[in-house]
Amino acid sequence: MTARPLLTAFALLLTSATAQAREAVSVLRSDDLPAYDAPVEAFVRSLGAPVEVFALKGDRATAQRILSDLAADPPPAVLALGAKAAWMAARELPPTVPVVWAMVREPARYGLDGINMTGVRMETPPGLVLAQFQLFAPDARRIGIRLSASNSDPFIGEAIQAAKDAGYDVLARRVTSSRDVRRQVVTMMGEVDAIWLLPDPLVVSPSNFHYIRSQAVRARKPVLAYSETLVDAGALICVAADRSAIGKLAAGQVRTILDEHVSPGSLEPVSPDRTRVVLNRDTQDAIGLRVDPALMDFVDQTVRERTQR
């Protein structure tokens, strides 16, 4: 079957299914985390249609019950927030139900690539991240990146290329174990001006992260992180996706699907168009980094609670 007949068939199924479905668009929250509040609020405001919110509470039995009810009485579309909700939606809902996922890292890992699925990427475009970082660490010229040997996330390649395009000398190396991470971190501190932590379960495990953080403070090197949680834990700064923008973009994806009767699979996932800069002032003081007071206008949140672990 060619792509166009497949999309046409989906549109016909969508029209038929929507006519028989419940009226409200369903929002699935993986957990009751505050991080999901802003996307939900922005989605509800932007969609301009009835919305019903379901909290899966991180519980498989609860998720299966909710998804079973939705499968029996399908909504016109679903917004799945978080990997758990998105994976359950892909697994349990009929393929006629459009699903937009958001706040999911590595969506391909969870099989979120069906004809009825599209989404909003969680990662901020790396060029935008580095443009903000350069304002706060303008003297950094060599940037160090460590990645596990098994990390095949396409975002990693984009990030490395963006750093090169921004004029950095990039020292990116692979590691195979926690011991390897720590050994290379010690060497890296003498080779680079800054460290960029990218999504990688091995490198940013809690114990490895705190080791990297302590070594960076000792060497007085700034650590650019990919999440606000890591800044709370002691990284210097992150440039994260604005959560309200994620909800607004997701609403735009749903509106396009419903109003134009197009297959979600024909819509490319979109990237966040607004960011939040979070700065750890304790870490800034600890590494002796001077920040022009005028630059604080670019900071959306500062962290002052020192974390000792």
C-alpha positions as CSV (number, residue, x, y, z in Angstrom):
1,M,0.0,0.0,0.0
2,T,1.4,3.4,-0.9
3,A,1.7,6.2,1.6
4,R,-1.2,8.3,0.2
5,P,-3.8,5.6,0.2
6,L,-2.7,4.7,3.7
7,L,-3.1,8.2,4.9
8,T,-6.5,8.5,3.1
9,A,-7.6,5.2,4.8
10,F,-6.6,6.6,8.2
11,A,-8.5,9.8,7.6
12,L,-11.6,7.8,6.8
13,L,-11.2,5.7,9.9
14,L,-10.6,8.8,12.0
15,T,-13.7,10.5,10.7
16,S,-15.8,7.4,11.4
17,A,-14.3,6.7,14.8
18,T,-14.5,10.3,15.9
19,A,-18.2,10.4,15.1
20,Q,-18.8,7.5,17.5
21,A,-16.4,8.5,20.2
22,R,-16.7,10.5,23.4
23,E,-16.5,14.2,22.9
24,A,-13.5,15.2,25.1
25,V,-9.9,14.8,24.1
26,S,-8.1,12.7,26.7
27,V,-4.9,13.7,28.5
28,L,-2.9,10.9,30.1
29,R,-0.4,11.9,32.8
30,S,2.2,9.3,33.6
31,D,2.4,10.4,37.2
32,D,1.2,13.2,39.5
33,L,4.4,15.1,39.0
34,P,4.3,18.9,39.1
35,A,6.3,18.9,35.9
36,Y,3.1,17.9,34.0
37,D,1.0,20.7,35.4
38,A,2.1,23.5,33.1
39,P,1.8,21.4,29.9
40,V,-1.7,20.3,30.8
41,E,-2.8,23.8,31.7
42,A,-1.4,25.2,28.4
43,F,-2.9,22.4,26.4
44,V,-6.4,22.9,27.9
45,R,-6.2,26.7,27.2
46,S,-4.9,26.3,23.7
47,L,-7.0,23.5,22.4
48,G,-10.4,25.2,22.6
49,A,-12.2,21.9,23.0
50,P,-13.4,19.7,25.9
51,V,-10.6,17.9,27.7
52,E,-10.6,15.1,30.2
53,V,-7.5,14.4,32.3
54,F,-6.5,11.0,33.6
55,A,-3.6,10.4,36.0
56,L,-2.0,7.0,35.6
57,K,-0.2,7.6,38.9
58,G,2.8,5.5,37.7
59,D,0.8,2.4,38.4
60,R,0.4,-0.3,35.8
61,A,-3.0,-1.6,37.0
62,T,-4.4,1.9,37.1
63,A,-3.0,2.6,33.6
64,Q,-4.5,-0.6,32.2
65,R,-7.9,0.1,33.6
66,I,-8.0,3.7,32.2
67,L,-6.7,2.6,28.8
68,S,-9.2,-0.2,28.7
69,D,-12.0,2.2,29.3
70,L,-10.7,4.6,26.6
71,A,-10.2,1.7,24.1
72,A,-13.9,0.7,24.6
73,D,-15.1,4.3,24.3
74,P,-12.4,6.1,22.2
75,P,-11.8,9.8,22.5
76,P,-11.2,11.9,19.4
77,A,-7.5,12.2,20.3
78,V,-5.1,11.6,23.2
79,L,-2.2,13.6,24.6
80,A,0.1,11.3,26.4
81,L,2.5,13.0,28.8
82,G,5.6,11.0,29.8
83,A,7.0,7.7,28.6
84,K,4.7,5.5,30.7
85,A,1.6,7.1,29.3
86,A,2.8,7.2,25.8
87,W,3.9,3.5,25.9
88,M,0.6,2.4,27.3
89,A,-1.3,4.5,24.7
90,A,0.7,2.9,21.9
91,R,0.1,-0.6,23.3
92,E,-3.5,-0.4,24.4
93,L,-5.4,2.0,22.2
94,P,-6.9,1.1,18.8
95,P,-4.8,2.4,15.9
96,T,-7.7,4.7,14.9
97,V,-7.1,6.9,18.0
98,P,-4.7,9.7,17.2
99,V,-2.0,10.0,19.9
100,V,0.3,13.0,20.5
101,W,3.1,12.3,22.9
102,A,5.1,14.8,24.8
103,M,7.8,14.9,27.6
104,V,9.3,11.7,26.3
105,R,13.0,11.2,25.8
106,E,14.0,8.9,23.0
107,P,10.4,8.2,21.7
108,A,11.6,5.6,19.2
109,R,12.7,3.5,22.2
110,Y,9.1,3.2,23.2
111,G,7.8,2.4,19.7
112,L,6.1,5.8,19.3
113,D,6.3,5.8,15.5
114,G,3.0,4.4,14.4
115,I,0.7,5.9,11.7
116,N,-1.6,7.2,14.5
117,M,1.2,8.9,16.5
118,T,3.2,12.2,16.5
119,G,4.5,14.4,19.2
120,V,6.5,17.2,20.8
121,R,10.1,16.6,21.4
122,M,11.4,17.1,24.9
123,E,15.0,18.1,23.8
124,T,15.6,21.8,23.2
125,P,17.4,22.3,19.8
126,P,21.1,22.1,20.8
127,G,22.1,25.2,18.9
128,L,19.6,27.2,21.0
129,V,21.1,25.6,24.2
130,L,24.6,26.5,23.3
131,A,23.7,30.1,22.3
132,Q,22.3,30.7,25.8
133,F,25.3,28.9,27.4
134,Q,27.8,31.1,25.6
135,L,26.3,34.1,27.3
136,F,27.1,32.7,30.7
137,A,30.4,31.1,30.0
138,P,31.9,33.1,27.1
139,D,35.5,32.1,27.8
140,A,34.8,28.4,27.3
141,R,36.3,27.1,24.0
142,R,36.8,23.4,24.7
143,I,33.7,21.4,25.7
144,G,33.8,17.8,27.0
145,I,31.1,15.2,26.4
146,R,31.1,11.7,27.8
147,L,28.7,9.0,26.5
148,S,28.1,5.3,27.0
149,A,29.2,3.0,24.2
150,S,25.6,1.9,23.8
151,N,24.1,5.3,23.4
152,S,22.6,5.6,19.9
153,D,20.2,8.5,20.5
154,P,20.2,10.6,17.3
155,F,20.0,13.7,19.4
156,I,23.6,13.1,20.5
157,G,25.0,13.5,17.0
158,E,22.9,16.7,16.5
159,A,24.3,18.1,19.8
160,I,28.0,17.3,18.9
161,Q,27.6,18.9,15.4
162,A,25.8,21.9,16.9
163,A,28.8,22.4,19.3
164,K,31.2,22.3,16.4
165,D,29.1,24.7,14.5
166,A,29.1,27.1,17.5
167,G,32.9,27.1,17.3
168,Y,33.7,24.7,20.2
169,D,36.5,22.2,20.2
170,V,34.5,19.1,21.1
171,L,36.2,16.3,23.1
172,A,33.5,13.5,22.9
173,R,34.5,10.1,24.1
174,R,32.7,6.8,24.8
175,V,32.7,5.0,28.2
176,T,31.8,1.4,29.1
177,S,31.3,1.4,32.9
178,S,31.0,3.6,35.9
179,R,34.7,3.1,36.6
180,D,35.5,4.2,33.1
181,V,33.3,7.3,33.6
182,R,35.1,8.4,36.7
183,R,38.6,7.7,35.2
184,Q,37.8,9.7,32.1
185,V,36.2,12.5,34.1
186,V,39.4,13.1,36.0
187,T,41.3,13.3,32.7
188,M,38.7,15.4,31.0
189,M,38.9,18.2,33.7
190,G,42.4,19.0,32.5
191,E,41.5,19.1,28.8
192,V,38.3,21.1,28.7
193,D,36.8,24.5,29.7
194,A,33.3,23.2,30.3
195,I,31.3,19.9,30.5
196,W,28.1,19.2,28.6
197,L,26.0,16.4,30.1
198,L,23.7,14.9,27.5
199,P,21.0,12.3,28.2
200,D,22.8,9.1,29.1
201,P,21.7,6.7,31.8
202,L,25.3,5.5,32.6
203,V,27.0,8.8,32.6
204,V,24.3,10.7,34.6
205,S,23.5,7.9,37.1
206,P,23.1,9.5,40.5
207,S,26.5,8.4,41.8
208,N,28.3,9.3,38.5
209,F,26.6,12.7,38.3
210,H,27.6,13.7,41.8
211,Y,31.2,12.6,41.1
212,I,31.2,14.7,38.0
213,R,29.8,17.6,39.8
214,S,32.3,17.4,42.6
215,Q,35.2,17.2,40.2
216,A,33.9,20.1,38.2
217,V,33.6,22.3,41.3
218,R,37.1,21.3,42.3
219,A,38.4,22.2,38.8
220,R,36.2,25.3,38.6
221,K,34.5,24.1,35.4
222,P,30.9,24.9,34.4
223,V,28.6,22.0,33.8
224,L,25.8,22.5,31.2
225,A,23.0,19.9,31.9
226,Y,20.0,18.8,29.9
227,S,17.4,18.9,32.8
228,E,16.3,21.2,35.6
229,T,16.6,18.3,38.0
230,L,20.4,18.1,37.4
231,V,20.7,21.8,38.1
232,D,18.8,21.3,41.3
233,A,21.4,18.6,42.1
234,G,24.4,20.9,41.4
235,A,25.0,21.4,37.7
236,L,25.6,25.0,36.8
237,I,22.9,25.6,34.2
238,C,20.4,24.1,31.9
239,V,18.4,25.4,28.9
240,A,15.2,23.4,29.0
241,A,12.0,23.4,27.0
242,D,9.4,25.7,28.3
243,R,6.7,23.4,29.6
244,S,3.8,25.7,28.7
245,A,5.1,25.8,25.2
246,I,5.1,22.0,25.1
247,G,1.4,22.0,25.9
248,K,0.6,24.7,23.4
249,L,2.5,22.8,20.6
250,A,0.7,19.6,21.5
251,A,-2.6,21.4,21.2
252,G,-1.6,22.6,17.8
253,Q,-0.8,19.0,16.7
254,V,-4.2,17.8,17.9
255,R,-6.1,20.6,16.2
256,T,-4.3,19.9,12.9
257,I,-5.2,16.2,13.2
258,L,-8.8,16.8,14.0
259,D,-9.6,19.8,11.9
260,E,-7.7,18.6,8.7
261,H,-8.3,14.9,9.2
262,V,-4.7,14.0,8.6
263,S,-2.8,11.0,9.8
264,P,-0.6,11.9,12.9
265,G,2.1,9.8,11.3
266,S,2.3,12.3,8.5
267,L,3.1,15.1,10.9
268,E,6.7,15.5,11.9
269,P,7.3,15.8,15.7
270,V,7.9,19.4,16.6
271,S,10.6,20.9,18.8
272,P,10.0,23.3,21.6
273,D,10.1,26.9,20.4
274,R,10.6,28.5,23.8
275,T,13.1,27.7,26.6
276,R,13.7,28.1,30.3
277,V,17.1,29.0,31.7
278,V,17.7,27.6,35.2
279,L,20.9,28.6,37.0
280,N,22.4,27.2,40.2
281,R,23.8,30.3,42.0
282,D,25.5,28.1,44.7
283,T,27.4,26.3,42.0
284,Q,28.2,29.6,40.2
285,D,29.7,30.9,43.4
286,A,31.6,27.6,44.0
287,I,33.4,27.7,40.7
288,G,34.0,31.4,40.8
289,L,32.0,32.2,37.7
290,R,31.2,35.9,37.3
291,V,27.9,36.6,35.6
292,D,27.0,40.1,34.3
293,P,24.0,41.2,36.3
294,A,22.3,42.2,33.0
295,L,22.3,38.5,32.0
296,M,20.1,37.6,34.9
297,D,17.2,38.9,32.8
298,F,17.7,35.8,30.7
299,V,17.4,33.5,33.7
300,D,13.9,32.1,34.4
301,Q,14.8,30.4,37.7
302,T,17.7,30.4,40.1
303,V,18.5,27.6,42.6
304,R,19.9,28.6,45.9
305,E,19.5,25.4,48.0
306,R,22.8,23.7,48.1
307,T,22.6,19.9,47.7
308,Q,25.1,17.8,49.6
309,R,25.1,14.1,48.9
